[in-house]
């Protein structure tokens, strides 16, 4: 039986993740999850997960949640988040996850647009850039009148507008219709509103059904990318469809899900828990590459000399492989043995020693970085999808990878190219539309089910998909030439000295770029030259940093046609961040917002000013 035929047979019996969870408890006796408590890492069984889901779901029903009501979650990724998310589904309500890093206004927008009746919040711990989440929510609740209740993961609550999770659960002790509610859930019923990251305007609420997630669980099981014996670390935000796919696969396959304490503790948690799979966005791989390369190149004496020689050969190797040529030489074989094998050993130790593969999604993975991990012997399975397609649409499988592509389609999913090269997608993973936005829905979703992705791509003879441009994110210079800014930005991020960038030039005679230097790499470079700086702004003013950035831009320009080269750049006195409005929660550049915010700096790089 083919994978597609098997999925079609299973689809009638697997309609939602709660039914899969009930089956999982009966079938799987190994731990469901592990998370860190005050006493250390603790395993949790599938029976315990189900018991918690039942308790929260019953509490929601007792509070008054009805089928189709929206319930929001404003929290970091955790076992409690996953439990509450599933409990909302089991109450036949619609889950509306909000990024933990969102600003008060972004929280207000999602609550107001979705009409959420209830909001879960995990804590009120401030960070260096923002107040705690409960404080952020309280600041804007009066502007979201539909939201009548806040439930705290932690803390006592006030018994009125703010309840503790324990108080909510206590309300549901007399509710006994859990099994009947789950049986009443239909595949076409809405399960989530996943809000887009808002790179070009207000976020849109993507309406995803129970059937969408049940399909993703079945598809990943049939692909064999993950297996029940795996241990998968999750740190990605559960407000993003990529993490929701991991959650669906977890329930569908029964592997152990390891919940990282926080993003900044992922490295330490990897060494402590020794997972076999790490799903991550490209920014993670970029940072690993930049850190490894920066440390190697700055090493003193013979070690540094060898590293610089080895990385020069690696650049030649990556270029050759990218062009479809082999690259073999005695020197490169020696570099593998003397330098890259040691880098692999060091990374293995940091990753816990059991890492089987990585899964990359959410944005394009720079090819140079993909070739680096491939050289070290790691599988980085790059996939493709959007919130509108429940994330999972195509993927490179571990032993059938084509670097530079995002792999082949999931079973039952169709992909075709429009006349202009736009990628169109149809299948059981496609959304029902955008909530309260019929015009935007009609713009991307045809009556026969084809979804217009907005991405431009190519399909090769073997069915591998390559993303080449973003249809609505192309720059057209005043000379009539089209350029893809993301490709340039991704290339720039392969150089350790650059943290973030934004390419500009629509309607202008040439391309320019705003550059945010990498603070750690910059300070290391200056330290080697005997220079010490106190602040980021001081670092950006140093001529040594400008020179290093210019070298990186020159190297990127060598690979571009004349009209696609970066002619001028401006060094920013701070790095881009979500809190300051330049990045989405998934760390993509908000091009429109950056252009408006820094128009004066952009104008200054042109002889003529925009009229």
Rosetta blueprint (number, residue, H / E / L):
1 X L
2 X L
3 X H
4 X H
5 X H
6 X H
7 X H
8 X H
9 X H
10 X H
11 X H
12 X L
13 X L
14 X L
15 X L
16 X L
17 X H
18 X H
19 X H
20 X H
21 X H
22 X H
23 X H
24 X H
25 X H
26 X H
27 X H
28 X L
29 X L
30 X L
31 X L
32 X L
33 X E
34 X E
35 X E
36 X E
37 X E
38 X L
39 X L
40 X E
41 X E
42 X E
43 X E
44 X E
45 X L
46 X H
47 X H
48 X H
49 X H
50 X H
51 X H
52 X H
53 X H
54 X H
55 X H
56 X H
57 X H
58 X H
59 X H
60 X H
61 X H
62 X H
63 X H
64 X L
65 X L
66 X L
67 X L
68 X L
69 X L
70 X E
71 X E
72 X E
73 X E
74 X E
75 X L
76 X L
77 X L
78 X L
79 X H
80 X H
81 X H
82 X H
83 X H
84 X H
85 X H
86 X H
87 X H
88 X H
89 X H
90 X H
91 X L
92 X L
93 X L
94 X E
95 X E
96 X E
97 X E
98 X E
99 X L
100 X L
101 X L
102 X L
103 X L
104 X H
105 X H
106 X H
107 X H
108 X H
109 X H
110 X H
111 X H
112 X H
113 X H
114 X H
115 X L
116 X L
117 X L
118 X E
119 X E
120 X E
121 X E
122 X L
123 X L
124 X L
125 X L
126 X L
127 X L
128 X L
129 X L
130 X L
131 X L
132 X L
133 X H
134 X H
135 X H
136 X H
137 X H
138 X H
139 X H
140 X H
141 X H
142 X H
143 X H
144 X L
145 X L
146 X L
147 X L
148 X L
149 X E
150 X E
151 X E
152 X E
153 X L
154 X L
155 X L
156 X L
157 X E
158 X L
159 X L
160 X L
161 X L
162 X E
163 X E
164 X E
165 X H
166 X H
167 X H
168 X H
169 X H
170 X H
171 X H
172 X L
173 X L
174 X L
175 X L
176 X L
177 X L
178 X H
179 X H
180 X H
181 X H
182 X H
183 X H
184 X H
185 X L
186 X L
187 X L
188 X L
189 X L
190 X E
191 X E
192 X E
193 X E
194 X E
195 X E
196 X L
197 X L
198 X L
199 X L
200 X L
201 X L
202 X L
203 X L
204 X L
205 X E
206 X E
207 X E
208 X E
209 X E
210 X H
211 X H
212 X H
213 X H
214 X H
215 X H
216 X H
217 X H
218 X H
219 X H
220 X H
221 X H
222 X H
223 X H
224 X L
225 X L
226 X L
227 X L
228 X L
229 X L
230 X L
231 X E
232 X E
233 X E
234 X E
235 X L
236 X L
237 X L
238 X L
239 X L
240 X L
241 X H
242 X H
243 X H
244 X H
245 X H
246 X H
247 X H
248 X H
249 X H
250 X H
251 X H
252 X H
253 X H
254 X L
255 X L
256 X E
257 X E
258 X E
259 X E
260 X L
261 X L
262 X L
263 X H
264 X H
265 X H
266 X H
267 X H
268 X H
269 X H
270 X H
271 X H
272 X H
273 X H
274 X L
275 X L
276 X L
277 X E
278 X E
279 X E
280 X E
281 X L
282 X H
283 X H
284 X H
285 X H
286 X H
287 X H
288 X H
289 X H
290 X H
291 X H
292 X H
293 X H
294 X H
295 X H
296 X H
297 X H
298 X L
299 X L
300 X L
301 X H
302 X H
303 X H
304 X H
305 X H
306 X H
307 X H
308 X H
309 X H
310 X H
311 X H
312 X H
313 X H
314 X H
315 X H
316 X H
317 X H
318 X H
319 X H
320 X H
321 X H
322 X H
323 X L
324 X L
325 X L
326 X L
327 X L
328 X L
329 X L
330 X H
331 X H
332 X H
333 X H
334 X H
335 X H
336 X H
337 X H
338 X H
339 X H
340 X H
341 X H
342 X H
343 X H
344 X H
345 X H
346 X H
347 X H
348 X H
349 X H
350 X H
351 X H
352 X L
353 X L
354 X L
355 X L
356 X L
357 X E
358 X E
359 X E
360 X E
361 X L
362 X L
363 X L
364 X L
365 X L
366 X L
367 X H
368 X H
369 X H
370 X H
371 X H
372 X H
373 X H
374 X H
375 X H
376 X H
377 X L
378 X L
379 X L
380 X E
381 X E
382 X E
383 X E
384 X E
385 X L
386 X L
387 X H
388 X H
389 X H
390 X L
391 X L
392 X L
393 X L
394 X E
395 X E
396 X L
397 X E
398 X L
399 X L
400 X E
401 X L
402 X L
403 X L
404 X L
405 X L
406 X L
407 X L
408 X E
409 X E
410 X L
411 X L
412 X L
413 X L
414 X E
415 X E
416 X E
417 X E
418 X L
419 X L
420 X L
421 X L
422 X E
423 X E
424 X E
425 X E
426 X E
427 X L
428 X L
429 X L
430 X L
431 X L
432 X L
433 X E
434 X E
435 X L
436 X L
437 X L
438 X H
439 X H
440 X H
441 X H
442 X H
443 X H
444 X H
445 X E
446 X L
447 X L
448 X L
449 X L
450 X L
451 X E
452 X E
453 X E
454 X E
455 X E
456 X E
457 X E
458 X E
459 X E
460 X L
461 X L
462 X L
463 X L
464 X L
465 X E
466 X E
467 X E
468 X E
469 X E
470 X E
471 X H
472 X H
473 X H
474 X E
475 X E
476 X E
477 X L
478 X L
479 X L
480 X L
481 X L
482 X E
483 X E
484 X E
485 X H
486 X H
487 X H
488 X H
489 X H
490 X H
491 X H
492 X H
493 X L
494 X L
495 X L
496 X L
497 X L
498 X E
499 X E
500 X E
501 X E
502 X E
503 X E
504 X E
505 X L
506 X L
507 X L
508 X L
509 X L
510 X L
511 X E
512 X E
513 X E
514 X E
515 X E
516 X E
517 X E
518 X L
519 X H
520 X H
521 X H
522 X H
523 X H
524 X H
525 X H
526 X H
527 X H
528 X H
529 X L
530 X L
531 X L
532 X L
533 X L
534 X L
535 X L
536 X H
537 X H
538 X H
539 X H
540 X H
541 X L
542 X L
543 X H
544 X H
545 X H
546 X H
547 X H
548 X H
549 X H
550 X H
551 X H
552 X H
553 X H
554 X H
555 X H
556 X H
557 X H
558 X L
559 X L
560 X L
561 X L
562 X H
563 X H
564 X H
565 X L
566 X E
567 X E
568 X E
569 X E
570 X E
571 X E
572 X L
573 X L
574 X L
575 X L
576 X L
577 X L
578 X L
579 X L
580 X L
581 X L
582 X L
583 X E
584 X L
585 X L
586 X L
587 X L
588 X L
589 X E
590 X L
591 X H
592 X H
593 X H
594 X H
595 X H
596 X H
597 X H
598 X L
599 X H
600 X H
601 X H
602 X H
603 X H
604 X L
605 X L
606 X L
607 X L
608 X L
609 X L
610 X L
611 X L
